[in-house]
Amino acid sequence: MTQKVIGVIGGLSWESSAEYYRILNEAVRARLGGLASARVLMWSFDFAEIEALQASGRWDEATSLMIDAARRLERGGADFVLIASNTMHRMAADVQAAIGIPLMHIADPTAARIRAAGLSRVGLLGTAFTMEQDFYKGRLSGEHGLEVLVPDAADRADVHRIIYDELVQGRVEPSSREIYRAVMARLVERGAEAIILGCTEIMLLVRPEDSFVPLYDTTTIHAEAAVERALEG
């Protein structure tokens, strides 16, 4: 079987990009067996540069960098592109418009799995940008018909802080897991039927046993959907 080449815009942070690489290869091996592994091109940013642009609201500059990364992957032979970050899907439409190959949006396979399970009201965890801005929630609701609940302001601050101060720096703290468990429990009390782990690093901290309802890990779902596309036909 000839695999399509998966282009990954990574380094957003590298902690989750490493998980993407692992999951992509494990999924191909599970499907094809033996010595099979994924055909992957990855452009990896220095996340310190990207975080500085995020924190200062310089999204136009970040968009230009993301477009450049996608074009590099296209020139390198990628058949389609993944952005290995939920937050950086803020500029997904601009990136797609600038390249001639498909961009697989991280929210779409996640929403498809939730809908296939018969669920419609979900809690969303992620960076403050993902939880508070409309680029992600709006896609889940507008294109997939999901009702999206986000934590209250204090909980959003905790979720965001733990991502940037700990997870993207490779720190996984039991005390932070307890904070996330409490945040998720409060979302369930408000009616969430499932929780979207809408930051690609959260899967490093939170496990299914930490939640009263199903967890939808966007990192794993995105990577597995990419393998399905790479092997189709």
Number of C-alpha atoms within 10 A of each C-alpha: 7 9 18 21 23 25 27 25 24 25 22 24 24 19 17 24 23 14 19 23 17 15 20 24 20 18 21 22 15 11 14 13 11 9 7 14 18 21 17 20 21 22 16 16 17 12 15 12 10 20 16 12 16 17 10 8 11 13 16 12 12 20 19 13 15 23 20 16 22 28 20 18 25 21 11 13 16 22 21 22 27 23 27 31 23 25 23 21 21 19 18 22 12 14 24 18 12 13 19 13 17 15 20 19 19 25 21 18 18 22 25 14 13 23 15 9 10 10 15 18 21 26 27 24 25 23 24 17 17 22 24 15 13 13 19 23 20 15 16 20 16 11 12 16 14 19 16 19 19 22 21 11 11 9 18 18 13 17 22 19 15 22 23 16 11 16 22 21 14 16 15 17 12 11 9 20 18 14 15 22 18 15 23 27 19 16 22 20 10 14 13 24 19 22 26 22 21 26 23 29 29 26 20 16 19 20 14 12 10 17 18 15 17 18 22 21 21 26 25 19 20 26 26 20 17 24 23 17 17 20 16 11 9
